[in-house]
Amino acid sequence: PEAVDAGPIAFVRDGDQIRLDVGKGTLDVLVGDAELEARKQGWAPLPPRYTRGVLAKYSKLVGSASTGAVLV
């Protein structure tokens, strides 16, 4: 859900380092500000992979990790 909502995960690329701070509840992509902005400018959400069945329903109903990643 975070990638679809343009969260930090949407901008991670192969080889990037990330920092996950469980105590603070943050995930940071460890790239420069200019690089991150360039990635945001060229970003568009991917179309849904599943349009029918259980996985399609799940992808429409699941919440983000910040809300517990539960079905709503």
Secondary structure, DSSP 8 states (H G I E B T S, - for coil): -TTTTT-GGGG--TT--EEEETTTTEEEE-S-HHHHHHHHHT------S--SHHHHHHHHHB--GGGTS-B-
